[in-house]
Amino acid sequence: MKMLKELKWEAILTGVLYILLGIVALLIPETMQKTLGYLIGIVLIVAGLISIICYLLRDARENYYHNEFVFGILGIVLGAVVLYKVEIVTLPDSLYSGEYWSCVADAANCRMPLT
């Protein structure tokens, strides 16, 4: 019963945290986009380093069919690119304005004549 109460409080606190992060994302979307981009870049680099370390610590006979070294290098390179150009990860500003969505709505209502 005690564990159930702890899980309940943990779920409530997690929900409150998500709600607060959502409010912050609505109030300052540009900052949240850049922060998310940097976070994704850092996670890719760390995951790449972990893959390479796991590859190097494993016995050489077990590494024959594993591609963790390649995935690690790709993760580090992709993470560095994301950190260098955060705009790759973030959405363009036109998605926030009505320009993009009005174009989508117009394209959906547009009927091509059958010839």
C-alpha positions in Angstrom: 0.0 0.0 0.0 2.9 2.3 0.8 4.4 1.7 -2.6 1.1 2.5 -4.3 1.0 5.9 -2.5 4.5 6.7 -3.5 3.8 5.8 -7.1 0.7 8.0 -7.0 2.6 11.0 -5.7 5.3 10.4 -8.3 2.7 10.3 -11.1 1.1 13.5 -9.8 4.5 15.3 -9.5 5.5 14.2 -13.0 2.1 15.4 -14.4 2.6 18.8 -12.7 6.1 19.0 -14.2 4.8 18.2 -17.7 2.1 20.8 -17.3 4.6 23.5 -16.2 6.9 22.6 -19.1 3.9 22.9 -21.5 3.1 26.3 -20.2 6.7 27.5 -20.5 6.8 26.1 -24.1 3.7 28.1 -24.9 5.0 31.3 -23.3 8.5 31.2 -24.8 8.5 28.8 -27.8 11.7 30.0 -29.4 13.7 29.3 -26.2 12.2 25.9 -25.7 12.9 25.0 -29.4 16.6 25.8 -29.0 16.8 24.1 -25.6 15.2 21.0 -27.1 17.6 21.1 -30.1 20.7 21.4 -27.8 19.3 18.6 -25.6 18.8 16.3 -28.6 22.4 17.0 -29.8 23.9 16.3 -26.4 21.8 13.0 -26.1 23.0 11.9 -29.5 26.7 12.6 -28.6 26.4 10.8 -25.2 24.6 7.8 -26.8 27.3 7.6 -29.5 30.1 7.7 -26.9 28.3 4.9 -24.9 28.0 2.8 -28.0 31.7 3.2 -28.8 32.7 2.4 -25.2 30.5 -0.7 -25.2 32.0 -1.8 -28.5 35.5 -1.4 -27.2 34.9 -3.1 -23.9 33.3 -6.2 -25.5 35.4 -9.2 -26.4 36.7 -9.1 -30.0 34.9 -12.3 -31.0 31.5 -10.8 -30.0 32.0 -7.6 -32.0 32.0 -9.4 -35.4 28.3 -8.9 -36.0 27.7 -5.8 -34.0 27.7 -2.3 -35.5 27.8 -0.3 -32.4 31.1 1.4 -33.3 29.6 2.7 -36.6 26.4 3.7 -34.8 28.5 5.5 -32.2 30.4 7.5 -34.8 27.2 8.4 -36.6 25.6 9.5 -33.3 28.5 11.7 -32.4 28.6 13.2 -35.9 24.9 13.8 -36.0 24.9 15.2 -32.5 27.7 17.6 -33.4 25.8 18.7 -36.5 22.6 19.3 -34.4 24.6 21.3 -31.9 26.2 23.4 -34.7 22.9 24.0 -36.5 20.1 23.8 -34.0 17.7 25.0 -36.7 17.8 21.5 -38.2 15.8 20.2 -35.2 13.5 23.1 -34.6 10.3 23.8 -36.5 10.2 26.7 -38.9 8.4 29.8 -37.8 6.0 29.5 -40.6 4.4 26.6 -38.9 3.4 28.8 -36.0 1.8 31.4 -38.2 -1.3 30.7 -40.3 0.6 30.7 -43.6 1.5 27.0 -43.6 -1.9 25.8 -42.4 -3.8 28.0 -44.8 -1.8 26.6 -47.7 -2.6 23.1 -46.5 -6.3 23.9 -46.1 -6.3 25.4 -49.6 -4.6 22.4 -51.1 -7.1 20.1 -49.4 -10.0 22.0 -50.9 -8.4 22.3 -54.4 -9.8 19.9 -56.8 -7.8 19.0 -59.9 -9.9 18.5 -63.1 -9.9 15.0 -64.5 -8.9 15.0 -68.1 
